[in-house]
């Protein structure tokens, strides 16, 4: 049985670790050939060795337009074209409150999270048009939907990504190029440690804490893993979503469905605090 991406060519930024790596592995399993674009050259070389003839690594700092274009051009020269672009490269920061904003850091966050995907789309479009269309998926975040899930620069940048997908979809859908976003919740990757300014090795270790603690703070009692986002990316990149564009898919274990008391009967309810015994009853535990 053919895979869902048989004959497709994809470029995945941030492709050698975390969500990107999980997506590379899944896309290859589903029949795609993939260019994994990242700045971790040693991991990139190892990935090429794991999937000879199926994966090529491209050194790509997404703040540099020439390197973005080179990664996309590699897909065309090595594998014959481009059908899928997953703009996934991401960073975070420690600017948690307005008084802590640093102008240079703010610009860097936006360069990676907003400008990078925008330039990726710019250079992907001609290659996709040559193939008769394509699918673009951008990694956003639940931090772009609600306050409280990330630092201020990161959160506002992710909100920009969500709206950028809508605008790009409106422009590109008539040319058979679909554009959508994924909004991950608590996923066990190094980005949380990075948001505290920790070195990469230490940040990688923090992923284990997400695995342990995330099930306690969301309705779905399991940790979000890179493969959960990879499955969402597969759906949005494949023909299964041929009628889907200009939207965002929330993959967060239900953490944004409502306040804790909406899914945990032991959680504090604002109604109970306001009205005491007159408050609506808490939902029964099954």
C-alpha positions, 0 to 999 in steps of 0.5 A: 500500500502506497504511503500518503506522501508517495512521490511528494517532496518536502522541505522541513525547517528545524528538521533535525530535532523535536517536532521537525525530526518527528515529522521528517521520520513520519514523512519518509515513512509515508513515502516522501523525500525530504530536505531537512533544513537546520543549523545543527550540522552534526545531527543533519549528517546523521539524519542523512545516514539514517535515510540514504537517498530519502533525506538530504540535509541543508544548513539553513539559518532561517534569518538568512534569505539566501540559506532558505532559498538554497534549502528549497532549491536543493529539494528541486535539484536533488528530488525533482521539485517541491510539493510541501513546505513545513516552516517549523524552525522555532526559538523562544526567549525569556522576555516575559513582561513588557518591562523586560523587552529588548529591541534586538531580541524582539527583532530576532524572535520575529525574524525567525518565527515570522520573517523566516516562514514568510521568506520560505513561502516566497521561495516555495511558490515558484517551485510549487507552481511548477508542480501544479500546486502544493501545501504549506504548513507553518508552526504557530502555537497556542501562545498565539491564541491566548495569553499565558502560554509563552513570553510576549515576543514569542506569543505575539509572533505566533499570533502573526503566523496564524494571521499570515496563514490566512492572508497567504491562503487567500492569495495562493489557494487559486493557484492550488497552494494551500496554507495552514498552521498548527498550534501545538500545546505542551510538546516535549521538546527543548523549546521550553528550556530555551525560553529560559535562556538555558544551553541547548543540552540543558534545554533538551533535558527539560523535555523530560519534565514536560513528559512527566508534568504535562498530563497533570495540567490538561484534560488529555492525560498524556504528554504531547510528543513530536509525533503528535504534531507530525501527524497533524502536519501529515494531514495538512500536507497530504491530499486528505486535507485538499479542502482545508486552507487558511486555518489553524489546527490546535493540537494541545491535549485540550489545554485551551478548552477552558479553565481547569474547573471545566474538566477537573471537578477538584479545580477552583471555580470562579462561580464557587468563589463568587456565589458560594452555595448558590454556584452551579454544581461541579461536573461529576467525576466518572 
